[in-house]
Amino acid sequence: EWIVMIIRDIFAIIQRFQSFGDSVGYIRRFIDFSLSRNRFEIAFEIYDFLENLFMYQTDLGYDNVLIELWVEACKRFVDMKEKRYLLQSLEKLNSHLKLPQKNPQIFHYFYT
């Protein structure tokens, strides 16, 4: 959708003048905004956009950030009437849950 293209541009502009973390935090506000207006498809597309950003910056191993992103999405979509986005979020979460290699990753795996 056109809104995701605008969000990508906003992210690029904010990242140029601030940090990556500030940009992600600002984009997360759009998730809150779209969920408060029952625009679940836009919220899911923003989560998908953030997933692509995080995947670009990490290796292909166990990634706490990606797992936490989709756990957050699942928590937000669980109370919604539209369960399609919950199912899609669970599928994304399942795809990122790899076997942990280090002790903190093992703890995180069982906690998640």
C-alpha positions as CSV (number, residue, x, y, z in Angstrom):
1,E,0.0,0.0,0.0
2,W,1.0,3.6,-0.4
3,I,1.2,4.1,3.4
4,V,4.1,1.7,3.7
5,M,6.0,3.5,1.0
6,I,5.5,6.7,3.0
7,I,6.7,5.0,6.2
8,R,9.8,3.7,4.4
9,D,10.6,7.3,3.3
10,I,10.0,8.6,6.8
11,F,12.3,5.9,8.2
12,A,15.1,6.8,5.8
13,I,14.8,10.5,6.6
14,I,14.8,10.0,10.3
15,Q,17.7,7.6,10.1
16,R,19.7,10.1,8.1
17,F,19.4,12.7,10.8
18,Q,19.1,10.5,13.9
19,S,20.0,6.9,14.9
20,F,18.6,3.6,13.7
21,G,17.0,3.0,17.1
22,D,15.2,6.4,16.9
23,S,13.9,5.6,13.5
24,V,12.6,2.2,14.5
25,G,10.9,3.7,17.6
26,Y,9.2,6.4,15.5
27,I,8.0,3.7,13.0
28,R,6.5,1.7,15.9
29,R,4.3,4.6,16.6
30,F,2.6,4.0,13.2
31,I,1.8,0.5,14.4
32,D,0.0,1.8,17.4
33,F,-1.8,4.4,15.3
34,S,-3.0,1.8,12.7
35,L,-4.1,-0.7,15.4
36,S,-6.0,2.0,17.2
37,R,-7.9,2.6,14.0
38,N,-8.4,-1.1,13.2
39,R,-6.1,-1.1,10.2
40,F,-4.6,-4.5,10.9
41,E,-3.2,-5.0,7.4
42,I,-1.2,-1.8,7.7
43,A,0.2,-2.8,11.1
44,F,1.2,-6.2,9.8
45,E,2.9,-4.6,6.7
46,I,4.8,-2.3,9.1
47,Y,5.9,-5.3,11.2
48,D,7.0,-7.0,7.9
49,F,9.0,-3.9,6.9
50,L,10.7,-3.9,10.3
51,E,11.5,-7.6,9.9
52,N,13.2,-6.8,6.6
53,L,15.2,-4.0,8.2
54,F,16.4,-6.3,11.1
55,M,17.2,-9.2,8.8
56,Y,19.4,-6.9,6.7
57,Q,21.4,-5.9,9.7
58,T,21.9,-9.4,11.3
59,D,23.3,-12.8,10.5
60,L,21.0,-15.7,9.8
61,G,21.4,-17.4,13.2
62,Y,19.3,-17.0,16.3
63,D,18.1,-13.4,16.4
64,N,16.5,-12.1,19.6
65,V,15.4,-8.9,18.0
66,L,13.4,-10.6,15.2
67,I,11.9,-13.0,17.6
68,E,10.8,-10.2,20.0
69,L,9.4,-8.3,17.1
70,W,7.0,-11.1,16.1
71,V,6.2,-12.0,19.7
72,E,5.1,-8.4,20.1
73,A,3.0,-8.7,16.9
74,C,1.4,-11.9,18.2
75,K,0.5,-10.2,21.5
76,R,-1.1,-7.3,19.7
77,F,-3.1,-9.4,17.2
78,V,-4.3,-12.1,19.8
79,D,-7.1,-9.9,21.0
80,M,-8.3,-8.8,17.6
81,K,-11.3,-10.4,15.9
82,E,-9.3,-10.9,12.7
83,K,-7.1,-13.9,13.5
84,R,-5.5,-14.0,10.1
85,Y,-2.8,-11.6,11.2
86,L,-2.2,-13.6,14.4
87,L,-1.7,-16.7,12.3
88,Q,0.7,-14.9,9.9
89,S,2.6,-13.5,12.9
90,L,2.9,-16.9,14.4
91,E,4.2,-18.3,11.2
92,K,6.9,-15.5,11.0
93,L,7.8,-16.1,14.6
94,N,8.2,-19.9,13.9
95,S,10.4,-19.2,11.0
96,H,12.8,-17.2,13.1
97,L,12.9,-19.6,16.1
98,K,16.1,-21.4,15.4
99,L,18.1,-23.6,17.7
100,P,20.0,-21.4,20.1
101,Q,23.7,-21.8,20.5
102,K,24.7,-19.7,23.6
103,N,23.4,-19.7,27.1
104,P,21.6,-16.4,26.9
105,Q,20.0,-17.5,23.6
106,I,18.8,-20.8,25.3
107,F,17.2,-18.8,28.1
108,H,15.6,-16.4,25.6
109,Y,14.3,-19.4,23.6
110,F,12.5,-21.0,26.6
111,Y,11.3,-17.6,27.8
112,T,9.7,-16.9,24.4
